[in-house]
Amino acid sequence: MGNPKAFLEIHRQEAGYRPVHDRIRDFGEVEQTLNTHQRREQASRCMDCGVPFCHWACPLGNKAPEWNDALYKGEWERAFRLLTSTNPFPEFTGRICPALCEKACVLNLFNHEPTTNREDECAIIEAAYREGYIQPRIPGSRNGLRVAVVGAGPAGLAAADALNQMGYKVCVFEKNEAAGGLLRYGIPNFKLNKAVIDRRIRLMEQEGVEFRYNSPLSIPPRGEDGWEAYVLATGTPTARDLNIPGRKLKGVHLALELLSQQNRVLAGMEFSKDERISAKDKDVLVIGGGDTGSDCIGTAHRQGCRSVTQIEIMPRPVEGPEDPKNPWPDFPRTLKTTSSHEEGCTRRWNINTLEFLGKDGRLTGVRVQEIDWQPNPNGGRPLMVEKGKPEVIKAEMVLLAMGFLKPEHPDYPENVFVCGDAKNGASLVVRAMASGIETAKRVNEYLRNVPNEK
C-alpha cells in the first residue's frame, strides 16, 4: 500500500456514463473512462487490508489489493500479470460484473466508498492490449489428448482457455454463429461492445483453441469421435415464460428474442419486416425487475419507444446502501438503478400479471393486480394476497424478463463434465468463469488418472 492515507484524502470517483441525450441515440458503450492520473488515484485508495474481504467475495479470487497497488505505482504490466493470474477475461468482468468485491470492501463498511475495483481492472486490461503486454500464450507441448467444450459462453471459454494452457487440444462447439453466449446474444452492445469479445476469441485461436460454429454437439459414449472428455457449458437456454390468457398475441416476447435479435442486427444480420422485433413508437411493458429487464429498457429506448414501464411481482428492495438482511460483507439486496433506468422508466413493485389484452390478434394492454405478501403460517414462501382492484397498463409490446429455468441433465458418462449456468442455474458471468476454470481442473485430474486407450 503505497499511500496509507489515500482512503482518507481521496473520495471514490466513478467514470460515470455518457449524457442520456447522447447515449440513447446509439448502441455504443455508455460507460466512460477516467484519465490515467485519476485511475491511479482511485487505485491508491485500496488499503491492502490484513483480511482482504474483496478476495473472499470474488468467485475468481482476484488479488485486488496486489494489482491496485501496482496500478497506483504506475507498474501497469505487473498489474496486468497479477490480474490475469486469476481472471482469464478481465475485459468482460471489468465491464459487466456487479463487483461483489466492492460490496465486500472494508471501505464500503467504513464510509460506503469502496475501491473502484471493477473500473480499475478494465483500465488495466485495456492498457495491456494497448501497450502490447498481451501476446498469444502457446503451450510448449501438447499431451495428445482432446477435449470438446460444448458452448462458447463465459464458462465454456474459461474452461477452454484453461485446458488449452494445460496442453490439451481443445475444440469449442457453438450452436450459434459466433462465440460469447449471453455475452454476445443477451447483453446489449451499450454495456459490452462485441468487438471486445471478437478480440479475445482471435487471441484464443492464436493460442490453439479451435472454434466450430453452427455446430451443436451431442455426447457420444467414451472413445467415439476421438474426444477424451467433454465439458458441457450450454447455459440456461429455457427462459421462464408466463402462460396466462393472451400469451399468443402479437407483441408478447421473451426478453432474449428482442435482445439477441438487436445484437444480430448490429452485427449486420438482416430480418424481414415480419420477423423484426422493434419497440419503435410503442408503449413497452417489461415484466421482471432484474438485469435482463433493465437491458430491455435500454434497448427499447434506442429503438425509439414511446414509453417504458417495468413491473416486478416482488416487493421494492430497501433503499440502501445497507441491507439489514444481508449485512456487510455479503452482497446487499438493495434498490438498483441502472443506466437504462436513468434513461426513463416507470418502475412498480408488488404487481401480478393476470392477462394480456388485445384486438385483432395484437397486444393492446395488460391487466395487472397490485398484491401484497403475508407471512405463511406454515412457514416457507410468503402468501400472495390481492390488494385493490385490477387495472390495465396500456402496451403494444411486452417483454418477459423473469429469469431462466435451471436445466435438468441425464446421467452422463464419467468423462462428461457440466459447468457454469448449465450446472448451477442462471447466475453471474464471473461465477460462470470460475466454474469453467474449476471444471477444467477436474477434467485434468480425471484424464491424468485414466489410462490412454489410444
DASUL-V447677 format. One record per helix or strand of 3 or more residues. SS is the DSSP state (2 for helix, 1 for strand). FROM is the first residue (numbers start at 1). TO is the last residue. Records with the same first field share a line. If there is no record, write none. Layout:
SS: FROM-TO / FROM-TO
This chain:
2: 6-9 / 20-23 / 36-44 / 53-57 / 64-72 / 76-84 / 90-96 / 100-103 / 106-111 / 117-131 / 154-165 / 182-185 / 194-206 / 224-226 / 255-266 / 291-303 / 339-342 / 421-424 / 429-448
1: 146-150 / 169-173 / 210-212 / 229-232 / 252-254 / 283-287 / 307-312 / 346-349 / 351-359 / 362-374 / 383-386 / 391-394 / 397-400 / 416-418
